[in-house]
Amino acid sequence: MANQSQAGTGGVPANAKTSEFYKTENIPNRFENPEWFQGYGGKPQHAMYRTSSSDYGAKAPSVHTMPTTFHARSQKFSLHLGTCGMYRNHSLNTAPDQSRV
């Protein structure tokens, strides 16, 4: 680890890569470099309505919260829809027209 400046939380150096801390397998660059992401931040919330999920989402990710494996899904269905288009209902409309007035 050449860069030893501290990022603040957990003693993780700035610009640390996930593979420097964990064994990774087939992950995209965005998961390898957590500093590319920022936390969602957000406006301060009333304590009564704050959730642990909003607290978690407000923090920027670190090498410890990034996934270590990536398994992409097939795009076969989406590619087919792009080719032929979405389904359109061509059946007979038997409902009375609504008055727009």
Gaussian input, Z-matrix of N, CA and C with variables (Angstrom, degrees):
# hf/3-21g

backbone

0 1
 N
 C     1     B1
 C     2     B2     1     A1
 N     3     B3     2     A2     1     D1
 C     4     B4     3     A3     2     D2
 C     5     B5     4     A4     3     D3
 N     6     B6     5     A5     4     D4
 C     7     B7     6     A6     5     D5
 C     8     B8     7     A7     6     D6
 N     9     B9     8     A8     7     D7
 C    10    B10     9     A9     8     D8
 C    11    B11    10    A10     9     D9
 N    12    B12    11    A11    10    D10
 C    13    B13    12    A12    11    D11
 C    14    B14    13    A13    12    D12
 N    15    B15    14    A14    13    D13
 C    16    B16    15    A15    14    D14
 C    17    B17    16    A16    15    D15
 N    18    B18    17    A17    16    D16
 C    19    B19    18    A18    17    D17
 C    20    B20    19    A19    18    D18
 N    21    B21    20    A20    19    D19
 C    22    B22    21    A21    20    D20
 C    23    B23    22    A22    21    D21
 N    24    B24    23    A23    22    D22
 C    25    B25    24    A24    23    D23
 C    26    B26    25    A25    24    D24
 N    27    B27    26    A26    25    D25
 C    28    B28    27    A27    26    D26
 C    29    B29    28    A28    27    D27
 N    30    B30    29    A29    28    D28
 C    31    B31    30    A30    29    D29
 C    32    B32    31    A31    30    D30
 N    33    B33    32    A32    31    D31
 C    34    B34    33    A33    32    D32
 C    35    B35    34    A34    33    D33
 N    36    B36    35    A35    34    D34
 C    37    B37    36    A36    35    D35
 C    38    B38    37    A37    36    D36
 N    39    B39    38    A38    37    D37
 C    40    B40    39    A39    38    D38
 C    41    B41    40    A40    39    D39
 N    42    B42    41    A41    40    D40
 C    43    B43    42    A42    41    D41
 C    44    B44    43    A43    42    D42
 N    45    B45    44    A44    43    D43
 C    46    B46    45    A45    44    D44
 C    47    B47    46    A46    45    D45
 N    48    B48    47    A47    46    D46
 C    49    B49    48    A48    47    D47
 C    50    B50    49    A49    48    D48
 N    51    B51    50    A50    49    D49
 C    52    B52    51    A51    50    D50
 C    53    B53    52    A52    51    D51
 N    54    B54    53    A53    52    D52
 C    55    B55    54    A54    53    D53
 C    56    B56    55    A55    54    D54
 N    57    B57    56    A56    55    D55
 C    58    B58    57    A57    56    D56
 C    59    B59    58    A58    57    D57
 N    60    B60    59    A59    58    D58
 C    61    B61    60    A60    59    D59
 C    62    B62    61    A61    60    D60
 N    63    B63    62    A62    61    D61
 C    64    B64    63    A63    62    D62
 C    65    B65    64    A64    63    D63
 N    66    B66    65    A65    64    D64
 C    67    B67    66    A66    65    D65
 C    68    B68    67    A67    66    D66
 N    69    B69    68    A68    67    D67
 C    70    B70    69    A69    68    D68
 C    71    B71    70    A70    69    D69
 N    72    B72    71    A71    70    D70
 C    73    B73    72    A72    71    D71
 C    74    B74    73    A73    72    D72
 N    75    B75    74    A74    73    D73
 C    76    B76    75    A75    74    D74
 C    77    B77    76    A76    75    D75
 N    78    B78    77    A77    76    D76
 C    79    B79    78    A78    77    D77
 C    80    B80    79    A79    78    D78
 N    81    B81    80    A80    79    D79
 C    82    B82    81    A81    80    D80
 C    83    B83    82    A82    81    D81
 N    84    B84    83    A83    82    D82
 C    85    B85    84    A84    83    D83
 C    86    B86    85    A85    84    D84
 N    87    B87    86    A86    85    D85
 C    88    B88    87    A87    86    D86
 C    89    B89    88    A88    87    D87
 N    90    B90    89    A89    88    D88
 C    91    B91    90    A90    89    D89
 C    92    B92    91    A91    90    D90
 N    93    B93    92    A92    91    D91
 C    94    B94    93    A93    92    D92
 C    95    B95    94    A94    93    D93
 N    96    B96    95    A95    94    D94
 C    97    B97    96    A96    95    D95
 C    98    B98    97    A97    96    D96
 N    99    B99    98    A98    97    D97
 C   100   B100    99    A99    98    D98
 C   101   B101   100   A100    99    D99
 N   102   B102   101   A101   100   D100
 C   103   B103   102   A102   101   D101
 C   104   B104   103   A103   102   D102
 N   105   B105   104   A104   103   D103
 C   106   B106   105   A105   104   D104
 C   107   B107   106   A106   105   D105
 N   108   B108   107   A107   106   D106
 C   109   B109   108   A108   107   D107
 C   110   B110   109   A109   108   D108
 N   111   B111   110   A110   109   D109
 C   112   B112   111   A111   110   D110
 C   113   B113   112   A112   111   D111
 N   114   B114   113   A113   112   D112
 C   115   B115   114   A114   113   D113
 C   116   B116   115   A115   114   D114
 N   117   B117   116   A116   115   D115
 C   118   B118   117   A117   116   D116
 C   119   B119   118   A118   117   D117
 N   120   B120   119   A119   118   D118
 C   121   B121   120   A120   119   D119
 C   122   B122   121   A121   120   D120
 N   123   B123   122   A122   121   D121
 C   124   B124   123   A123   122   D122
 C   125   B125   124   A124   123   D123
 N   126   B126   125   A125   124   D124
 C   127   B127   126   A126   125   D125
 C   128   B128   127   A127   126   D126
 N   129   B129   128   A128   127   D127
 C   130   B130   129   A129   128   D128
 C   131   B131   130   A130   129   D129
 N   132   B132   131   A131   130   D130
 C   133   B133   132   A132   131   D131
 C   134   B134   133   A133   132   D132
 N   135   B135   134   A134   133   D133
 C   136   B136   135   A135   134   D134
 C   137   B137   136   A136   135   D135
 N   138   B138   137   A137   136   D136
 C   139   B139   138   A138   137   D137
 C   140   B140   139   A139   138   D138
 N   141   B141   140   A140   139   D139
 C   142   B142   141   A141   140   D140
 C   143   B143   142   A142   141   D141
 N   144   B144   143   A143   142   D142
 C   145   B145   144   A144   143   D143
 C   146   B146   145   A145   144   D144
 N   147   B147   146   A146   145   D145
 C   148   B148   147   A147   146   D146
 C   149   B149   148   A148   147   D147
 N   150   B150   149   A149   148   D148
 C   151   B151   150   A150   149   D149
 C   152   B152   151   A151   150   D150
 N   153   B153   152   A152   151   D151
 C   154   B154   153   A153   152   D152
 C   155   B155   154   A154   153   D153
 N   156   B156   155   A155   154   D154
 C   157   B157   156   A156   155   D155
 C   158   B158   157   A157   156   D156
 N   159   B159   158   A158   157   D157
 C   160   B160   159   A159   158   D158
 C   161   B161   160   A160   159   D159
 N   162   B162   161   A161   160   D160
 C   163   B163   162   A162   161   D161
 C   164   B164   163   A163   162   D162
 N   165   B165   164   A164   163   D163
 C   166   B166   165   A165   164   D164
 C   167   B167   166   A166   165   D165
 N   168   B168   167   A167   166   D166
 C   169   B169   168   A168   167   D167
 C   170   B170   169   A169   168   D168
 N   171   B171   170   A170   169   D169
 C   172   B172   171   A171   170   D170
 C   173   B173   172   A172   171   D171
 N   174   B174   173   A173   172   D172
 C   175   B175   174   A174   173   D173
 C   176   B176   175   A175   174   D174
 N   177   B177   176   A176   175   D175
 C   178   B178   177   A177   176   D176
 C   179   B179   178   A178   177   D177
 N   180   B180   179   A179   178   D178
 C   181   B181   180   A180   179   D179
 C   182   B182   181   A181   180   D180
 N   183   B183   182   A182   181   D181
 C   184   B184   183   A183   182   D182
 C   185   B185   184   A184   183   D183
 N   186   B186   185   A185   184   D184
 C   187   B187   186   A186   185   D185
 C   188   B188   187   A187   186   D186
 N   189   B189   188   A188   187   D187
 C   190   B190   189   A189   188   D188
 C   191   B191   190   A190   189   D189
 N   192   B192   191   A191   190   D190
 C   193   B193   192   A192   191   D191
 C   194   B194   193   A193   192   D192
 N   195   B195   194   A194   193   D193
 C   196   B196   195   A195   194   D194
 C   197   B197   196   A196   195   D195
 N   198   B198   197   A197   196   D196
 C   199   B199   198   A198   197   D197
 C   200   B200   199   A199   198   D198
 N   201   B201   200   A200   199   D199
 C   202   B202   201   A201   200   D200
 C   203   B203   202   A202   201   D201
 N   204   B204   203   A203   202   D202
 C   205   B205   204   A204   203   D203
 C   206   B206   205   A205   204   D204
 N   207   B207   206   A206   205   D205
 C   208   B208   207   A207   206   D206
 C   209   B209   208   A208   207   D207
 N   210   B210   209   A209   208   D208
 C   211   B211   210   A210   209   D209
 C   212   B212   211   A211   210   D210
 N   213   B213   212   A212   211   D211
 C   214   B214   213   A213   212   D212
 C   215   B215   214   A214   213   D213
 N   216   B216   215   A215   214   D214
 C   217   B217   216   A216   215   D215
 C   218   B218   217   A217   216   D216
 N   219   B219   218   A218   217   D217
 C   220   B220   219   A219   218   D218
 C   221   B221   220   A220   219   D219
 N   222   B222   221   A221   220   D220
 C   223   B223   222   A222   221   D221
 C   224   B224   223   A223   222   D222
 N   225   B225   224   A224   223   D223
 C   226   B226   225   A225   224   D224
 C   227   B227   226   A226   225   D225
 N   228   B228   227   A227   226   D226
 C   229   B229   228   A228   227   D227
 C   230   B230   229   A229   228   D228
 N   231   B231   230   A230   229   D229
 C   232   B232   231   A231   230   D230
 C   233   B233   232   A232   231   D231
 N   234   B234   233   A233   232   D232
 C   235   B235   234   A234   233   D233
 C   236   B236   235   A235   234   D234
 N   237   B237   236   A236   235   D235
 C   238   B238   237   A237   236   D236
 C   239   B239   238   A238   237   D237
 N   240   B240   239   A239   238   D238
 C   241   B241   240   A240   239   D239
 C   242   B242   241   A241   240   D240
 N   243   B243   242   A242   241   D241
 C   244   B244   243   A243   242   D242
 C   245   B245   244   A244   243   D243
 N   246   B246   245   A245   244   D244
 C   247   B247   246   A246   245   D245
 C   248   B248   247   A247   246   D246
 N   249   B249   248   A248   247   D247
 C   250   B250   249   A249   248   D248
 C   251   B251   250   A250   249   D249
 N   252   B252   251   A251   250   D250
 C   253   B253   252   A252   251   D251
 C   254   B254   253   A253   252   D252
 N   255   B255   254   A254   253   D253
 C   256   B256   255   A255   254   D254
 C   257   B257   256   A256   255   D255
 N   258   B258   257   A257   256   D256
 C   259   B259   258   A258   257   D257
 C   260   B260   259   A259   258   D258
 N   261   B261   260   A260   259   D259
 C   262   B262   261   A261   260   D260
 C   263   B263   262   A262   261   D261
 N   264   B264   263   A263   262   D262
 C   265   B265   264   A264   263   D263
 C   266   B266   265   A265   264   D264
 N   267   B267   266   A266   265   D265
 C   268   B268   267   A267   266   D266
 C   269   B269   268   A268   267   D267
 N   270   B270   269   A269   268   D268
 C   271   B271   270   A270   269   D269
 C   272   B272   271   A271   270   D270
 N   273   B273   272   A272   271   D271
 C   274   B274   273   A273   272   D272
 C   275   B275   274   A274   273   D273
 N   276   B276   275   A275   274   D274
 C   277   B277   276   A276   275   D275
 C   278   B278   277   A277   276   D276
 N   279   B279   278   A278   277   D277
 C   280   B280   279   A279   278   D278
 C   281   B281   280   A280   279   D279
 N   282   B282   281   A281   280   D280
 C   283   B283   282   A282   281   D281
 C   284   B284   283   A283   282   D282
 N   285   B285   284   A284   283   D283
 C   286   B286   285   A285   284   D284
 C   287   B287   286   A286   285   D285
 N   288   B288   287   A287   286   D286
 C   289   B289   288   A288   287   D287
 C   290   B290   289   A289   288   D288
 N   291   B291   290   A290   289   D289
 C   292   B292   291   A291   290   D290
 C   293   B293   292   A292   291   D291
 N   294   B294   293   A293   292   D292
 C   295   B295   294   A294   293   D293
 C   296   B296   295   A295   294   D294
 N   297   B297   296   A296   295   D295
 C   298   B298   297   A297   296   D296
 C   299   B299   298   A298   297   D297
 N   300   B300   299   A299   298   D298
 C   301   B301   300   A300   299   D299
 C   302   B302   301   A301   300   D300

   B1=1.4423
   B2=1.5141
   B3=1.3053
   B4=1.4478
   B5=1.5233
   B6=1.3313
   B7=1.4508
   B8=1.5202
   B9=1.3261
   B10=1.4517
   B11=1.5240
   B12=1.3418
   B13=1.4615
   B14=1.5199
   B15=1.3241
   B16=1.4571
   B17=1.5249
   B18=1.3250
   B19=1.4513
   B20=1.5169
   B21=1.2986
   B22=1.4521
   B23=1.5186
   B24=1.3111
   B25=1.4558
   B26=1.5192
   B27=1.2893
   B28=1.4580
   B29=1.5121
   B30=1.3309
   B31=1.4545
   B32=1.5172
   B33=1.3059
   B34=1.4659
   B35=1.5234
   B36=1.3273
   B37=1.4629
   B38=1.5234
   B39=1.3332
   B40=1.4643
   B41=1.5241
   B42=1.3057
   B43=1.4697
   B44=1.5318
   B45=1.3146
   B46=1.4678
   B47=1.5184
   B48=1.3094
   B49=1.4585
   B50=1.5226
   B51=1.3159
   B52=1.4624
   B53=1.5214
   B54=1.3294
   B55=1.4700
   B56=1.5255
   B57=1.3291
   B58=1.4673
   B59=1.5231
   B60=1.3361
   B61=1.4590
   B62=1.5161
   B63=1.3382
   B64=1.4594
   B65=1.5176
   B66=1.3358
   B67=1.4550
   B68=1.5292
   B69=1.3143
   B70=1.4571
   B71=1.5140
   B72=1.3217
   B73=1.4578
   B74=1.5204
   B75=1.3276
   B76=1.4519
   B77=1.5322
   B78=1.3291
   B79=1.4610
   B80=1.5299
   B81=1.3357
   B82=1.4672
   B83=1.5316
   B84=1.3082
   B85=1.4652
   B86=1.5229
   B87=1.3282
   B88=1.4707
   B89=1.5258
   B90=1.3468
   B91=1.4581
   B92=1.5293
   B93=1.3035
   B94=1.4592
   B95=1.5315
   B96=1.3306
   B97=1.4689
   B98=1.5249
   B99=1.3242
   B100=1.4686
   B101=1.5250
   B102=1.3351
   B103=1.4663
   B104=1.5253
   B105=1.3272
   B106=1.4646
   B107=1.5223
   B108=1.3231
   B109=1.4554
   B110=1.5189
   B111=1.3224
   B112=1.4539
   B113=1.5215
   B114=1.3042
   B115=1.4603
   B116=1.5141
   B117=1.3043
   B118=1.4535
   B119=1.5159
   B120=1.3155
   B121=1.4633
   B122=1.5090
   B123=1.2983
   B124=1.4549
   B125=1.5081
   B126=1.3008
   B127=1.4585
   B128=1.5292
   B129=1.3079
   B130=1.4674
   B131=1.5328
   B132=1.3227
   B133=1.4543
   B134=1.5175
   B135=1.3137
   B136=1.4493
   B137=1.5310
   B138=1.3112
   B139=1.4657
   B140=1.5262
   B141=1.3203
   B142=1.4596
   B143=1.5344
   B144=1.3257
   B145=1.4623
   B146=1.5250
   B147=1.3063
   B148=1.4558
   B149=1.5219
   B150=1.3214
   B151=1.4673
   B152=1.5226
   B153=1.3110
   B154=1.4602
   B155=1.5241
   B156=1.3268
   B157=1.4556
   B158=1.5340
   B159=1.3276
   B160=1.4670
   B161=1.5207
   B162=1.3319
   B163=1.4623
   B164=1.5290
   B165=1.3228
   B166=1.4613
   B167=1.5260
   B168=1.3251
   B169=1.4558
   B170=1.5153
   B171=1.3138
   B172=1.4546
   B173=1.5280
   B174=1.3125
   B175=1.4592
   B176=1.5248
   B177=1.3184
   B178=1.4628
   B179=1.5248
   B180=1.3230
   B181=1.4640
   B182=1.5232
   B183=1.3200
   B184=1.4596
   B185=1.5257
   B186=1.3097
   B187=1.4631
   B188=1.5315
   B189=1.3200
   B190=1.4547
   B191=1.5288
   B192=1.3184
   B193=1.4627
   B194=1.5237
   B195=1.3188
   B196=1.4621
   B197=1.5306
   B198=1.3384
   B199=1.4677
   B200=1.5276
   B201=1.3158
   B202=1.4678
   B203=1.5207
   B204=1.3289
   B205=1.4637
   B206=1.5192
   B207=1.3221
   B208=1.4598
   B209=1.5177
   B210=1.3095
   B211=1.4576
   B212=1.5267
   B213=1.3206
   B214=1.4583
   B215=1.5242
   B216=1.3172
   B217=1.4596
   B218=1.5287
   B219=1.3001
   B220=1.4573
   B221=1.5319
   B222=1.3137
   B223=1.4625
   B224=1.5243
   B225=1.3189
   B226=1.4619
   B227=1.5309
   B228=1.3255
   B229=1.4654
   B230=1.5205
   B231=1.3201
   B232=1.4627
   B233=1.5223
   B234=1.3119
   B235=1.4618
   B236=1.5167
   B237=1.3256
   B238=1.4625
   B239=1.5243
   B240=1.3387
   B241=1.4641
   B242=1.5245
   B243=1.3117
   B244=1.4565
   B245=1.5167
   B246=1.3156
   B247=1.4588
   B248=1.5256
   B249=1.3338
   B250=1.4622
   B251=1.5225
   B252=1.3084
   B253=1.4647
   B254=1.5166
   B255=1.3233
   B256=1.4551
   B257=1.5283
   B258=1.3139
   B259=1.4549
   B260=1.5195
   B261=1.3368
   B262=1.4471
   B263=1.5201
   B264=1.3199
   B265=1.4549
   B266=1.5284
   B267=1.3377
   B268=1.4627
   B269=1.5318
   B270=1.3107
   B271=1.4628
   B272=1.5260
   B273=1.3369
   B274=1.4534
   B275=1.5232
   B276=1.3158
   B277=1.4582
   B278=1.5154
   B279=1.3326
   B280=1.4653
   B281=1.5207
   B282=1.2994
   B283=1.4607
   B284=1.5265
   B285=1.3459
   B286=1.4672
   B287=1.5293
   B288=1.3230
   B289=1.4709
   B290=1.5204
   B291=1.3084
   B292=1.4567
   B293=1.5294
   B294=1.3218
   B295=1.4506
   B296=1.5167
   B297=1.3004
   B298=1.4651
   B299=1.5401
   B300=1.3235
   B301=1.4617
   B302=1.4910
   A1=108.83
   A2=117.02
   A3=122.23
   A4=111.93
   A5=117.39
   A6=121.51
   A7=109.52
   A8=117.74
   A9=121.49
   A10=113.47
   A11=119.31
   A12=119.55
   A13=108.94
   A14=116.22
   A15=121.22
   A16=110.54
   A17=116.90
   A18=122.37
   A19=111.17
   A20=118.66
   A21=120.03
   A22=113.63
   A23=119.27
   A24=120.37
   A25=111.22
   A26=116.17
   A27=121.64
   A28=114.84
   A29=119.06
   A30=120.79
   A31=113.27
   A32=118.20
   A33=121.96
   A34=108.14
   A35=118.31
   A36=120.37
   A37=111.83
   A38=115.80
   A39=120.60
   A40=108.60
   A41=116.48
   A42=124.41
   A43=112.48
   A44=117.71
   A45=121.05
   A46=109.80
   A47=115.97
   A48=122.01
   A49=109.44
   A50=115.58
   A51=120.99
   A52=111.11
   A53=116.83
   A54=120.11
   A55=112.66
   A56=118.14
   A57=120.72
   A58=111.16
   A59=117.34
   A60=121.49
   A61=113.03
   A62=117.11
   A63=121.52
   A64=110.13
   A65=115.61
   A66=120.42
   A67=106.73
   A68=117.13
   A69=121.57
   A70=110.26
   A71=114.81
   A72=120.71
   A73=109.16
   A74=116.27
   A75=122.13
   A76=112.52
   A77=118.45
   A78=119.49
   A79=110.01
   A80=117.08
   A81=120.61
   A82=111.20
   A83=116.47
   A84=121.15
   A85=112.39
   A86=117.85
   A87=119.48
   A88=111.64
   A89=118.06
   A90=120.70
   A91=111.25
   A92=116.67
   A93=121.52
   A94=111.08
   A95=117.04
   A96=122.49
   A97=110.09
   A98=118.66
   A99=120.31
   A100=114.03
   A101=118.61
   A102=119.17
   A103=111.76
   A104=118.30
   A105=121.22
   A106=111.42
   A107=117.48
   A108=122.26
   A109=109.51
   A110=115.75
   A111=121.06
   A112=106.74
   A113=116.67
   A114=119.31
   A115=109.07
   A116=117.22
   A117=120.57
   A118=111.69
   A119=116.86
   A120=119.95
   A121=109.60
   A122=114.83
   A123=119.27
   A124=111.48
   A125=114.03
   A126=119.44
   A127=109.77
   A128=117.35
   A129=119.98
   A130=110.11
   A131=115.87
   A132=120.95
   A133=110.72
   A134=114.89
   A135=120.44
   A136=108.21
   A137=117.14
   A138=121.77
   A139=112.26
   A140=117.51
   A141=120.30
   A142=111.81
   A143=116.93
   A144=120.70
   A145=112.97
   A146=118.56
   A147=121.96
   A148=109.92
   A149=115.65
   A150=120.35
   A151=108.62
   A152=115.65
   A153=119.15
   A154=109.75
   A155=117.04
   A156=120.78
   A157=110.79
   A158=117.61
   A159=119.88
   A160=110.96
   A161=117.43
   A162=120.26
   A163=110.48
   A164=116.32
   A165=121.48
   A166=110.64
   A167=117.37
   A168=121.70
   A169=113.79
   A170=117.98
   A171=121.29
   A172=112.15
   A173=117.45
   A174=120.88
   A175=110.85
   A176=116.15
   A177=120.47
   A178=109.14
   A179=118.56
   A180=120.23
   A181=112.18
   A182=115.84
   A183=121.38
   A184=108.22
   A185=116.76
   A186=120.27
   A187=110.75
   A188=117.26
   A189=121.07
   A190=112.69
   A191=118.45
   A192=121.40
   A193=112.53
   A194=118.29
   A195=121.62
   A196=110.52
   A197=117.85
   A198=119.90
   A199=110.74
   A200=115.80
   A201=120.30
   A202=112.54
   A203=117.36
   A204=121.08
   A205=108.52
   A206=115.93
   A207=121.05
   A208=108.46
   A209=116.30
   A210=122.05
   A211=107.48
   A212=117.13
   A213=122.16
   A214=110.59
   A215=115.63
   A216=122.01
   A217=109.74
   A218=116.28
   A219=121.75
   A220=109.38
   A221=117.30
   A222=122.53
   A223=111.35
   A224=117.33
   A225=122.45
   A226=111.67
   A227=117.92
   A228=121.20
   A229=111.08
   A230=117.86
   A231=121.49
   A232=111.77
   A233=117.23
   A234=120.00
   A235=111.08
   A236=117.51
   A237=121.00
   A238=110.63
   A239=117.91
   A240=120.80
   A241=111.44
   A242=117.35
   A243=120.59
   A244=111.93
   A245=117.07
   A246=121.35
   A247=111.91
   A248=116.78
   A249=119.42
   A250=112.98
   A251=120.79
   A252=123.48
   A253=111.88
   A254=115.08
   A255=121.59
   A256=110.51
   A257=116.08
   A258=122.01
   A259=109.65
   A260=117.26
   A261=122.03
   A262=108.39
   A263=116.84
   A264=122.84
   A265=108.90
   A266=117.04
   A267=122.23
   A268=111.20
   A269=117.82
   A270=120.05
   A271=110.65
   A272=115.46
   A273=122.91
   A274=109.99
   A275=116.71
   A276=122.31
   A277=108.44
   A278=117.82
   A279=121.39
   A280=112.43
   A281=119.17
   A282=121.85
   A283=109.86
   A284=117.43
   A285=119.24
   A286=110.01
   A287=116.67
   A288=121.00
   A289=109.66
   A290=115.74
   A291=121.98
   A292=108.94
   A293=116.16
   A294=120.53
   A295=109.50
   A296=118.22
   A297=122.41
   A298=110.94
   A299=117.33
   A300=120.46
   A301=111.87
   D1=103.48
   D2=-175.58
   D3=-74.01
   D4=-40.90
   D5=-177.29
   D6=-89.41
   D7=111.66
   D8=-175.31
   D9=-102.77
   D10=7.93
   D11=178.35
   D12=-70.12
   D13=138.04
   D14=-174.58
   D15=-82.38
   D16=135.50
   D17=178.52
   D18=-84.21
   D19=-13.63
   D20=175.06
   D21=121.65
   D22=-55.40
   D23=-173.93
   D24=-104.51
   D25=130.21
   D26=173.70
   D27=72.77
   D28=9.23
   D29=179.88
   D30=67.57
   D31=26.49
   D32=179.80
   D33=-88.09
   D34=127.35
   D35=178.90
   D36=-64.10
   D37=153.37
   D38=175.84
   D39=-63.44
   D40=147.82
   D41=-179.91
   D42=60.39
   D43=28.85
   D44=177.79
   D45=-73.98
   D46=145.67
   D47=177.97
   D48=-100.95
   D49=147.81
   D50=-179.07
   D51=-60.62
   D52=-37.07
   D53=-177.88
   D54=-69.57
   D55=-14.02
   D56=176.12
   D57=-75.87
   D58=-18.83
   D59=-177.01
   D60=-113.51
   D61=-30.21
   D62=-176.23
   D63=-132.57
   D64=154.43
   D65=173.51
   D66=-74.53
   D67=120.21
   D68=-177.80
   D69=-111.29
   D70=157.99
   D71=-178.45
   D72=-142.63
   D73=113.18
   D74=171.33
   D75=56.68
   D76=49.14
   D77=179.29
   D78=-103.58
   D79=145.31
   D80=176.75
   D81=-69.50
   D82=164.14
   D83=-178.88
   D84=-60.29
   D85=-30.98
   D86=-179.01
   D87=-65.90
   D88=-27.46
   D89=176.13
   D90=-86.23
   D91=-24.56
   D92=178.75
   D93=-73.34
   D94=-29.07
   D95=-176.12
   D96=-120.53
   D97=84.89
   D98=-176.04
   D99=-65.64
   D100=-18.52
   D101=179.89
   D102=-71.27
   D103=-10.83
   D104=175.41
   D105=-68.98
   D106=-23.78
   D107=179.17
   D108=-94.14
   D109=151.69
   D110=169.38
   D111=-118.56
   D112=156.14
   D113=175.40
   D114=-69.36
   D115=163.45
   D116=179.63
   D117=-74.48
   D118=-14.56
   D119=179.28
   D120=62.90
   D121=-116.82
   D122=177.00
   D123=109.31
   D124=163.87
   D125=179.31
   D126=-82.04
   D127=156.11
   D128=178.60
   D129=-62.28
   D130=138.93
   D131=-179.32
   D132=-110.89
   D133=154.99
   D134=173.93
   D135=-63.80
   D136=139.06
   D137=-175.14
   D138=-59.43
   D139=-29.00
   D140=-178.91
   D141=-69.75
   D142=-28.61
   D143=-175.67
   D144=-104.09
   D145=0.27
   D146=179.93
   D147=-73.16
   D148=139.76
   D149=178.45
   D150=-120.47
   D151=161.33
   D152=176.97
   D153=-67.16
   D154=-28.77
   D155=178.23
   D156=-65.67
   D157=-41.07
   D158=178.78
   D159=-69.81
   D160=-33.23
   D161=176.01
   D162=-65.62
   D163=-41.72
   D164=179.96
   D165=-66.23
   D166=-42.41
   D167=-177.98
   D168=-70.88
   D169=-20.83
   D170=-179.25
   D171=-77.26
   D172=-16.25
   D173=-177.14
   D174=-91.17
   D175=143.75
   D176=175.25
   D177=-70.73
   D178=145.79
   D179=-179.24
   D180=-69.69
   D181=158.83
   D182=176.55
   D183=-130.17
   D184=178.19
   D185=179.20
   D186=-62.94
   D187=-23.22
   D188=-178.11
   D189=-81.43
   D190=-17.54
   D191=-179.67
   D192=-106.54
   D193=-2.92
   D194=179.84
   D195=-81.28
   D196=147.46
   D197=176.19
   D198=-67.62
   D199=149.08
   D200=-179.28
   D201=-103.48
   D202=-9.92
   D203=174.86
   D204=-133.46
   D205=157.78
   D206=179.68
   D207=-141.76
   D208=124.51
   D209=179.54
   D210=-123.50
   D211=100.60
   D212=-176.77
   D213=-69.71
   D214=148.43
   D215=176.97
   D216=-92.55
   D217=154.08
   D218=177.04
   D219=-69.94
   D220=141.93
   D221=178.57
   D222=-101.24
   D223=19.56
   D224=-175.56
   D225=-58.42
   D226=-46.23
   D227=-178.64
   D228=-63.48
   D229=-47.02
   D230=-179.00
   D231=-65.24
   D232=-38.06
   D233=177.48
   D234=-64.58
   D235=-37.90
   D236=177.34
   D237=-64.87
   D238=-43.39
   D239=178.58
   D240=-63.00
   D241=-37.53
   D242=178.33
   D243=-65.17
   D244=-30.21
   D245=-179.45
   D246=-77.75
   D247=-48.56
   D248=-172.91
   D249=-100.69
   D250=-15.83
   D251=179.78
   D252=91.54
   D253=168.04
   D254=179.83
   D255=-73.78
   D256=157.29
   D257=176.99
   D258=-64.80
   D259=139.59
   D260=175.86
   D261=-127.88
   D262=130.95
   D263=-178.85
   D264=-81.38
   D265=115.02
   D266=-179.79
   D267=-106.05
   D268=20.95
   D269=-177.50
   D270=-76.44
   D271=167.92
   D272=-177.15
   D273=-73.25
   D274=131.84
   D275=177.63
   D276=-87.79
   D277=114.11
   D278=-178.54
   D279=-107.13
   D280=2.08
   D281=-179.77
   D282=-79.25
   D283=143.80
   D284=177.40
   D285=-66.30
   D286=150.04
   D287=178.68
   D288=-68.10
   D289=141.93
   D290=177.76
   D291=-83.91
   D292=139.03
   D293=176.82
   D294=-73.50
   D295=130.02
   D296=-177.98
   D297=-90.79
   D298=1.84
   D299=-177.13
   D300=-93.72

